[in-house]
Amino acid sequence: MLIVSQRHRRTEFIMRYPLAVGLLLLLAFSACVQHTGTTVTPIPASTSENQTEIAFAEARNKMVEGQIRGRDITDPRVVSAMAKVPRHRFVPPECLSEAYTDHPLPIGYGQTISQPYVVALMTQHLALRPREKVLEIGTGSSYQAAILAELTDQVYTIEIIEPLGQQADATLKKLGYNVHCKIGDGYYGWQENAPFDAIIVTCAPDHVPQPLLKQLKDGGRLVIPVGPPGYYQTLWLIERKDEQFQSTNLGGVAFVPMLGEH
């Protein structure tokens, strides 16, 4: 918070009595130096930061009530995660004022952080249970990974853009989330740690990657947007039953395209 004190100008007095004014200013400055604790005490940074965090918490609660709980997100664990994870810690400084608005925000390198409702919707359809292993394709800002980490302690995430992946890993560690991060092409999944109970894809390929289907456990769930780049895509829930896959259309979405050579 920036506090600007009001200035009282006495132009006529200054013009007529410049020497007296100079002496008064000198005395005032000396008094301030000697009595800093009572005369010019600045607001501690922690107080300002606390006020800012309180404002963000209020915005987050409003987001949850209006955009999450107020729509079709009914899983209490997902609602709780959305209420807890500080989205403003995952957006660029220039986007802080929009951190809790219901739309995606740019995070650099042509990528975005998804709108809160879509994050909650995709997470709800994953139906994660504690201790289940989940893989995220497209770490981005790592906000989605943090939401997942509130639901299970086995979260794996892959980002193809190295600077984004490094920044995401640092952000997660700073906030205390134990998430396994990797720089690589998510199209091929993470074979070394397969199979997964759930896989969530936050970028849109033009077809469902077969490696991801193969890395699903029996009974596993894959939530993925599929469609051509530059257009709306369809969000799918794909569930594995033995060697069969059942697909459910969850509606239209708009995601950045999946990168890589496939």
JOLINTA-V530792 format. One record per run of one state. SS is the DSSP state (~ for helix, > for strand, _ for the rest). FROM is the first residue (numbers start at 1). TO is the last residue. Records with the same first field share a line. If there is no record, write none. Layout:
# JOLINTA-V530792
SS->FROM-TO  FROM-TO
This chain:
# JOLINTA-V530792
_->1-10  17-17  35-35  40-44  69-75  85-86  91-92  99-104  109-110  114-115  127-132  138-142  150-153  160-161  175-179  184-185  189-190  194-195  206-209  215-215  227-232  242-243  254-256  258-262
~->11-16  18-34  36-39  45-68  76-84  87-90  93-98  116-126  143-149  162-174  186-188  191-193  210-214
>->105-108  111-113  133-137  154-159  180-183  196-205  216-226  233-241  244-253  257-257
